């Protein structure tokens, strides 16, 4: 167990439905709510870290492949110049997304718990 000086206390807020679910599951598992929540967070963070690692590795591979194909970035410069003069979206700047399409925090809470329980 970590020494008290290595621990940080953080207030965690959740809706009543999620609280009741976590409480029930932790009781049925003979675990404290704290221990259950920490286990869930660790498992989720590990999965998220692996997913980000794969994504970043793939991005690096694509960039390395592109830099070998066009080391002086001539194609990128031509593509950027064409987009700037045409008024179309620039292929270099990425694509637009609407932040309102993101899930609300309640559904994300439920999704995290369901994902953890499925993989526990």
N, C-alpha and C positions, 0 to 999 in steps of 0.2 A: 504494500500500500504506500502511496506517495506521502511524503511528509507534509504536514499542514502548510508549511511555508511555500510548498510547490503547488498548492491548490488555489484556485480563484473561484470566488463565489459569484454566480451570475443569476440574476432574476429571470426566470423563464415564465412567460405568459402563454397560456393556451386556452382554447375555448372549452366549455364545460364538457362537451361530448368527447373530445380527445382526452381530457383529464380523466373522465370516468373510464374510458377504454384502457388507458395506461394503468390506472389504479387497479382495475379488475385483472388485467393480464399479469401485472407484477405480483398481485396477491396469489393468483393461481400458480404462478411460477415460483412461489416462495422467495421472492426477491423484493427489495425496496424499490420504490418508484425511482429514486435517484440512480440506483444501480442499473435498472432497466433502461432509463433514458440515456445514461452514459453509454451503455452497450449499444443502443440503437444509433446514437450519434457517431460512435467509433466505426460501427459497421457501415453506416451511410458515407462517412467521410472517406473510408478506405475505398469503397466502390467508386465514389466521385473522383478521388485522386487517380485511381487506375484509368478511369474513363478520360480524364483530362490528359493524363500521361500519353495514352494512345492517340488522342486527338493532336496533341502537340508534336508527338513523334511523326505522325502522318503529315502534319503541316511542314515540319522540317524536311521530311523526305521530298515533298512537292517543291519546296523552295530550292533545295539542293539540285533536284532534277531540272528545274527551270533555269537555275543559274548556269548549269552545264550546257543547256540548250541555247541560251541567249546571255552569255557572260557580260556583254556590254549593254544589256537592257535595251537594245535597239527596238525590238518588237514591242516592249512595254511602252517606250517613249512614243513610238508611232501610234499605238493604240490609245494612249492618253491624249495625244494631240488631236487625233481624229474625233474622240469623244468630246473634247472641249470645244471644237469648232462645229460639231453637229448639234449640240444642245442635248444630246442623249445622256443618260447616266454614265458616269465614268466607270469602266471596268476595273480600275485600280482602287477606287474608293469603296468598293463593296456594295452590298445591297441594303436597301432601306427596310426596316421592320417597325411594326407598330407595337409599342410597349403595352398598349391596352390589351393585346392578345395574350399577355402572360396570365397565368393562373392566379387566382387570389390566394392569400396566405392560408385560409382555412383549407382549401382543397390541397394545397401543397403539404400542410401538416398531415392530413389524412393519407395522402399519397406516400409520404415518407414512412408513416407507421405501417401501412399496408405492405410497402416494399420490404421493410425490415422483417415483418412477420413472415412474409413469403420465403425469405432467404435465411431465416433463423434456424 
